[in-house]
Amino acid sequence: MATITEASSAAKATPAHGTFVTALRDASFAALVTFGLCFPIIALRTEQDINNRLVLQPRWGLVLIACAIVFAARLAYKLLPARAPRTKTASFAGAIPKSVSQGFGLMGLALIIAYPFIALQLTGTSGSIKWIDNFGIQILIYIMLGWGLNIVVGLAGLLDLGYVAFYAVGAYSSALLATTFGLSFWLCLPLAGILAALWGVLLGFPVLRLRGDYLAIVTLAFGEIIRLVLVNWVDLTGGYAGISGIPRPTFFGIPFNASDHGFAATFGLEFSPLYRTIFLYYLILALALLTNWVTIRLRRLPVGRAWEALREDEIACRSLGINTVSTKLTAFAMGAMFGGFAGAFFSARQGFISPESFTFMESAVVVAIVVLGGMGSQLGVAIAAIAMIGGTEILRELEWLKAIFGRDFDPTQYRMLLFGLAMVLVMIWKPRGLISRREPSIFLKERKAVSASLVKEGHG
């Protein structure tokens, strides 16, 4: 009897030992890959000596720390007990009462509206400008861009890697109209959106027969063509020098300056640049909310359902009698229009624009926001924009990391690397995006969330 018991115990111990050895081997391989990736990036740093020569400074300590972190994380992940298989239960979206979800939405909207005053109370007048401008306004610009691109990528399933072109068209259109013809921002804003929508239609015509990777390459080329035109058409755009002296938005004709007719003097307040920053915050907030409202309404209309049908299967879409030409063109035009609005606001906010602000990296960031948030999800895009833009800005403030990695450590040099690692981890955890479930545009009797695994978003 004792022999049988010992054999049984040995049989039970053997799989556990094998699992640990497998996890150890997998973690070692992950650490080895990390070492290979860190070798040209982190292990060696070029510095200029007194004779203007580049000298390689080794930093093997940082490499060992990175490898140790990856090894420990991978080992812990492999040794965690396996999760039980999911059962078919009611969806999370359907489990939450509609009143509760609406309550959370109203609370979030109230927090966003009160954000400038919260920042003012916590950081004071001088410190709040940075938090309202660099965080609030910047994040809202990318939320608006993400919602605009979400029409093209998330709803229509058309992978667009040149979205920054419409952003640039809106910015330069508004700047040229304001500086050349003296038009106010409130007239330049709709004109910039219309011109950007026109360019969206012009892009849509050559790519009507393209899908997937081919469409991505053509739209990427379109974005680069626009940037090169801005660089080389010096007589119109100023080239690399850009356009300066762009008039700032006014509050019903009242400028935000220190003159006797300025905003502060009109309302009997002490002059402060904070008033303009708060006004710009609420202006971009209104534009972003308008983008969200129009997108939601369009999705419920026949054109919105045609976009989703096009995303799922273009052949089936044609067989149902849907005009795929007009469907694609409307998707490009609507997405480009909101990009033009954001560009017009950007030019008025900065007062200066140049081609350096409209590189491919901007398109990549907006596409990453849409993919990370969950294509087709308005809430997911907003959360991803807050995480990506706000996260990269917060990494600029991590000076306390010097106490861990040494005084020579500069967190600003590694913020994109750290954030890229975080994005990889999120995509492993949530490969379909942060918000993977979708609510149907129309429903019969009862609204039920649709799992993202049942749709073909991103397969273009």
N, C-alpha and C positions, 0 to 999 in steps of 0.2 A: 504493500500500500504506500509505504514511504517512497519507494522507487518511482511509482506512478506520479505521486505528488511532485517530486523533484523534477521529473521529466516535463510535467505540465508547467511548472514554474519556469524552467529553462526555455520552453517553447514560447511562453508569453514574454520573456525578457528579450529573446532574440529579435523580434520585430522592432521593439523600442530601441535596441542598440543599433539596428540597421537604419532606423529613421534618423537617429542622431548622427551617424556617420554620413548619411546622405546630406543632411542639413549642413554638417560641417564642411563637406566637400563643396556644396553649392555656395556657402558663404565665402569660402576661400576663393572660389572662382570669381565671385562678385568683387571681392577685394582686389584680386589681380587685375580685373578689368578697370577698376577705379584707379589703380596704380598706373596702368597704361594711359588712361585719359588724362591723369594729372601730370604726367611727365612733361609734356611740352607747355602746359598752361601754368601750373602752380609750382612745379619743382624748380624751374629756372626763371629768373627774373633779370631783365636787361636794365642796367643802370649806366649812366654816363659818368666817366671819371673826370679828373681835372684836365686831362689831355684830350677831351672830347672823343674818347673811345668808348665803345660799348663793352661793358664787362658783365659776365654772367654771374649772378648771385644765387647760389643754391639755397633752396628752402625745403629740405627733406622733412623737416618736422611737420609742416603743414600737410605734406603728402601722407605721412604716417597717421596723422590725426584723421584725415579723410578716409583712408583705407580702414582704420579701426572702426569708425562710425558706420561705414557701409557693412563691414563684416558683422558687427554686433546687431545691426538692424535686420540684415538678411537672415542671420541665425535665429533671432527671436521670431521673425515672421514664419520661418519654416518649422519651428518647434511649437508654434501656437496650435492648440487643438483645432481640428477641422470643424468648420461651421456646418451646422445641420442644413440639409437641402431645403430650399425655400418651397413652401407650399402655396398653392393658389388661394390666396386670400383677397379680401377687399383691398383695393388700392389705397395708398396713403392719402392721395388727394380726395378720394371718395370718403375716407374714414373721418376726415375733419369736417365738421359742420360748416356750412357756407357762412353763417354768421361769425364763427370764430375766425375763419380765413379773412373775411372782410374787416374784422376788428384788428387783426395783425397788420393788414394793409393800411388801414387808417392810422394806426400807431406809427408805422414806418414813414408814411407821408408827413405826419406831424413832426417827427424827428428830423426829417430832411428840411422841412420849412424852418424849423427852429435852430438848425445847425449853426448859422452865423452868430446868433446870439449866445448859443452855448459856448462856441469857441471864444467869443468876446469875454464871457464871464470867467472862463478857465485860464486864458492866456493873456488877457489884457488887450489894450488897443494896438500896441506895436506887434505883439506876437500873433494876434488873431489874423492879421493880413496874410501871413504865410499859410496858415491853416485853411483859410477860406479860399485863397487863390490857388495855391499849389495842390491842395487836396480837393476841396469842394468843387471849384470851377473846372479843374483839369479832369477830375473823375467824371463829371457830368458831360463834358465834351465827348469823352470816349464812350460813355453810355449811349449818347445820342448817335454816335457813329456806329456803335454795335447794333443798335436797334435798326438803323437804316440798312446796314449790311445784312441783318437777319432776314429782311424781306427777300433778298436775292439768294442768300445761301440757305437759310433755315426754312423758309416757306416754299420758294421756287426750286430749291436744289441746284442752283447754278453757282459753281465755285468761282468766285471773283477774287483774284489776288491783286487787282489794280484799283481797289476802291479809293485809294489815296488820290487818284486822278480827279475824281469828282470833288473831293475835299479841296484840292488845289484850285480847281475851276471856280468853285464858290468863293474861295478866299481872294483870288486875283480878280475875279469879276467885280466883287464888292469894292476892292481897293481901287481898281481903275475907274469905276463909276464915281467913287467918292472923291478921288484926287483930280480926275480930269474934268468931270462935269459938275462937281460940287453937290452931288446928291447926298441926302442924309442917310444914316444907317437904316432907318425904317423903310426907305425906298429901295436901298441896295439889297436888303435881306430877301424880299420875294423875287427880285430880278436875278439874284445869284442862284436861288433855288431853281428858277425856270431855266436858266442857262445850263446849270448842271444836269437837269433832267433832259435837256436837248442833247447834251453830250452822251448821256446814258442811252438814249435812243440810237445815236450814231454808232455807239459801241455795239448795241444789240444787233443791228443789221448784219454785220460781217460774221457774227458768231451764232447765227440762228441754227446752224447744223452741227454745232460743236457741243460736246458734253465732257464732263469729267476732266481728265488731265489736259486734253487739248484746249478746253475752254480756259483752264487755269493759266496755261502758257500764254494764250493770246491776251487775256486780261492783264497778266503781268507785263507783257510787252507794251500794252496800251498805257499803263501807268508810267513806265519808263519813258515812253515817247512824250507824254505830257511834261514830265520833268525836264527832259532834254530841250523841249521847245521853250520852256520857261528859262532855261539857262542860256540858250543861244539867241532868242529873240530879244536882244538887248534894247532895241528902240521902244518896245512895248512894255516889257516886263522888268527892264533894268538888269537882267542877267543875275549874276551872283550878288550884285549890290542890292537887289530887291527893290521894294517900294516902301518908302517911309512917309511919315506925316499923314497917316490915315486917320481921318476924324473919328473921335470916340463917340459911342452912343450917348445920347442926352436923355434926360428925364422930362418928356413932353416939351422939348426945346430948351430946357434949363441945363447948362453944361456943369460938369463936376470940376470946377476950377476955383481958384482963390479970388476971382474978380467980384465986383459988387453985384453982378448978375448971376453969380454961380449958385449952386445948390445950397451950400452952407449959408451964404448971405441971404438968400431968398427966404429960408426958413429960420433965420436967426440962430444958426448953429456955428460952432467953432470949426474952421476948415480942417478937414482930415481926409487923406486918400482912402480911408476906410469906407466912406460913403459910396465911392465909385465901385469898390470891390464888392460890397454887398449888393449893389444894384446889378452888377454883372452876374453875380451868383444867381439871383432870382430870375434874371433874363434867360440864362442858359437852362435853368430849372424849368421855366415855362416852355421853352423850345423842346426840351427833352420830354416833358409830359405830353406836349402836343404830338410829338413823334409816336409815343406809346399809344395815345388815344386813337390816332389815325390808323396805326398798324392793326390794332385790335378790331376796329370797325371794318377795315378792308378785309381782314381775314374771314369775317362772317358774311361778306358779300360774295356774289358769284365769282368775281375776279380772284378773291382770296382762296376760294375752294378750287378754282382752276390752277392757282399756283401750287397748292398741295397735291392736286392730281398730277401735275407736271413733274413734281418732285418724286412721286411714287413710281410712275411708269409713263413715259412719254408716248409710247406706242398705244397703250390703252387710252391715254388722254386723247389722242387723235381719233381713235375708233369711236369715241363717245361724241365726236363732233366739236370738240373744243379747239378753237383757233390757237395753236401753239405759238404762232408768230406774234400775235397781239399779246398773248399771255407773257411771253418772255420780254417783250419790249416794255410792257407796263411794269414788270418787276424791276428791270434795269432803271427805268425812268423814276419810279417812286423811291428806290434806294438811293439813286444819285441825287434826287432833289433834297432829301434830308442830309446827305453829305454836303451838298452846297450850302444849306442853311448853317451847318456847323462850321464850314469854312468861312462864311461871311462873319459869323460871330468871332471866330479866331482872329481874323484880320483886324476887326474893330477892337478887340480886346488887347492885342499886342501893339497896334499902331505901326507895326512894321512886319513885313513878310519877305521871305526869300525862298528859293528852291530847296534849301537845306531842310526846311520844315516839312517837306513832302516827299521823303524818300520811301523806298520799298519797306523799310522797317516799320513805318507807320501802318501800312497795309497789313504787314505780318502781325502786328500787335492787335489790330481790330479783328482780323480773322481768328487769332488765338482767343480773343475774348468771346467770340461767338461760339467757337468749338468747345472751349472750356466750360462755358455756361450751359451749353446744351442747345444745339441748333433748333430753332423754332420756339424757344422759351424766352419770353420777355424778362421774367424775373431772374432766370439763370444768367442772362447777358448782363444785367445790372450787378448781380453779385460778383460775376467774374471781372467786370470792369473795376469794381471797388477793390477786389483782391489784387488784380494785376497792377493797376496804376497806383492805388494807395499803398500796396505792399512795396513796390519799388521806391516810392518816395520815403516810406518809413525806414527802409534799409539805409537811406542816407543819414539817418539820425543815430545809427547804432555805433556811437563812439565808444560805448562801454566794451565792445568786443576787443578793443586794444588791450584791455586788462587780461584777456585770455590768450590772444595770439601775438602780443607784443606791441610796442609803440609804433613800429613801422607798418603795422597792418592798417590798410585803408579800406573800410567796408564798401565805399562807393565803387571800388574796382571789382568787387565780387558780387554786387547786388544782383546783377542779371544772371550770374552763374548759380547763385543760391536760389533765385526765383525759378530758374529753369529746372533745377532739381526738384523744387516743390511742385512744379507743374507736372513733371514726369510721375511723381508719386500720386498726384491727384488723378491723373489719367489712368494709372494702374488700378486705383481704387474705384474710380467712376469713369470707365472708358466712354460712356455715352454722354458725358458732361455732368455738371453738378445737378441740374434739374433734368432728369432723363424722361420723365413722364409728360405726356401731352394731354390737354383737354380737347375733345373734338370740337370742330367749328359748329357743327349742327348735331343734334341728337334726337332720339325718339323716346319720349316720356321721361327718361332718366339720363343724366350726364354721368359718364364713367370715364375715368382717366385711361389713356391708352399707353401701354408700356412702350418704351422707345425701341425695344427689340422687335416690335412688330412693324416698324416703319423703316424706310430705306433712306433716311436722312444721311446726307454726306456721300451717298454712292453715286450721285450725279450722273 
